[in-house]
Structure formats: C-alpha cells, structure tokens
C-alpha cells in the first residue's frame, strides 16, 4: 500500500476543474493528486516549493563545505596590503 504524504487529496478530475480552488480549500497545504486511488502527483503551493528549494540548496551547500573542510590544504598567509 502506498503512503499518502499529505493531509489533503483530490482526484485528477477535481484538479482539472479548478486547481486554484483546490489550493484555496487546502489552505496552502500540499495536495496529493489521486488517479484510481493511487497517488499520481502532489500539488505544492509556490511558497512551499520555494521553501523546499531553499532547504535543498542549503543542504547541498553544506555538503560542499564539509567536503572542502576534509581536504588537506595549506593556508596561505597574506597581508591586507597584498590584497
């Protein structure tokens, strides 16, 4: 059995009728779109999607930082005048 990762669900038929009304009814929450009682997609409000992308970007950046911190490197001393 497939898990539904949303408090709100709608059929594809309902989505075709009025996606804006679905988002309004869900109060800004993500909506699982069902096709024959199986989750086919998720309708995610723009604000939620933007937050998700910011979290993913932060995660990927932190991975890069950790990789670079683990590399052996020798710091170079410079004075402010040399910059």
Kinemage of the C-alpha trace (Angstrom):
@kinemage 1
@onewidth
@group {chain A} dominant
@subgroup {mainchain}
@vectorlist {calphas} color= white
{ca unk a 1} P 0.000 0.000 0.000
{ca unk a 2} L 1.302 3.406 -0.976
{ca unk a 3} L 1.567 6.119 1.677
{ca unk a 4} L -0.134 9.453 1.030
{ca unk a 5} L 2.180 12.207 2.249
{ca unk a 6} L -0.467 14.890 2.520
{ca unk a 7} L -3.467 15.788 4.652
{ca unk a 8} L -5.471 16.713 1.537
{ca unk a 9} L -6.308 14.656 -1.526
{ca unk a 10} L -8.066 15.327 -4.816
{ca unk a 11} L -8.753 13.390 -7.977
{ca unk a 12} L -7.347 14.351 -11.347
{ca unk a 13} L -10.900 15.306 -12.365
{ca unk a 14} L -11.096 17.767 -9.457
{ca unk a 15} L -7.678 19.139 -10.410
{ca unk a 16} L -8.816 19.733 -13.989
{ca unk a 17} L -11.925 21.592 -12.815
{ca unk a 18} L -10.202 24.149 -10.596
{ca unk a 19} L -6.618 23.845 -9.347
{ca unk a 20} L -6.802 27.306 -7.775
{ca unk a 21} L -9.876 26.352 -5.759
{ca unk a 22} L -8.152 23.166 -4.564
{ca unk a 23} L -5.210 25.175 -3.256
{ca unk a 24} L -7.564 27.629 -1.586
{ca unk a 25} L -9.562 24.822 0.060
{ca unk a 26} L -6.363 23.172 1.323
{ca unk a 27} L -5.274 26.398 2.984
{ca unk a 28} L -1.811 26.429 1.453
{ca unk a 29} L -1.113 22.781 2.233
{ca unk a 30} L 0.202 20.249 -0.261
{ca unk a 31} L -2.457 18.153 -2.019
{ca unk a 32} L -2.000 14.546 -3.112
{ca unk a 33} L -3.469 14.054 -6.591
{ca unk a 34} L -5.005 10.601 -6.929
{ca unk a 35} L -5.624 8.542 -10.046
{ca unk a 36} L -7.620 5.358 -9.365
{ca unk a 37} L -6.916 5.768 -5.630
{ca unk a 38} L -3.162 5.850 -6.187
{ca unk a 39} L -1.030 8.928 -5.588
{ca unk a 40} L -0.054 10.199 -9.014
{ca unk a 41} L 1.367 13.620 -8.117
{ca unk a 42} L 1.480 16.312 -5.469
{ca unk a 43} L 0.180 19.838 -5.966
{ca unk a 44} L 2.507 22.063 -3.975
{ca unk a 45} L 1.813 25.770 -3.372
{ca unk a 46} L 4.522 28.086 -4.726
{ca unk a 47} L 5.537 29.300 -1.253
{ca unk a 48} L 6.039 25.727 -0.027
{ca unk a 49} L 8.021 24.823 -3.138
{ca unk a 50} L 10.292 27.843 -2.699
{ca unk a 51} L 10.972 26.846 0.928
{ca unk a 52} L 11.742 23.284 -0.165
{ca unk a 53} L 14.206 24.507 -2.781
{ca unk a 54} L 15.928 26.750 -0.209
{ca unk a 55} L 16.320 23.748 2.120
{ca unk a 56} L 17.749 21.616 -0.704
{ca unk a 57} L 20.170 24.402 -1.694
{ca unk a 58} L 21.343 24.772 1.919
{ca unk a 59} L 21.814 21.020 2.222
{ca unk a 60} L 23.868 20.782 -0.981
{ca unk a 61} L 25.971 23.779 0.050
{ca unk a 62} L 26.655 22.208 3.458
{ca unk a 63} L 27.797 19.004 1.712
{ca unk a 64} L 30.247 21.037 -0.401
{ca unk a 65} L 31.557 22.815 2.690
{ca unk a 66} L 32.097 19.510 4.545
{ca unk a 67} L 33.923 18.028 1.539
{ca unk a 68} L 36.207 21.034 1.271
{ca unk a 69} L 36.888 21.058 5.011
{ca unk a 70} L 38.035 17.442 4.859
{ca unk a 71} L 40.534 18.149 2.068
{ca unk a 72} L 44.158 18.690 3.015
{ca unk a 73} L 45.243 22.179 2.198
{ca unk a 74} L 47.859 24.580 3.410
{ca unk a 75} L 46.649 28.061 4.280
{ca unk a 76} L 48.493 30.969 2.666
{ca unk a 77} L 49.229 33.983 4.782
{ca unk a 78} L 48.666 37.355 3.128
{ca unk a 79} L 48.526 40.850 4.448
{ca unk a 80} L 45.719 43.262 3.718
{ca unk a 81} L 48.131 45.369 1.693
{ca unk a 82} L 48.790 42.434 -0.650
{ca unk a 83} L 45.113 42.126 -1.425
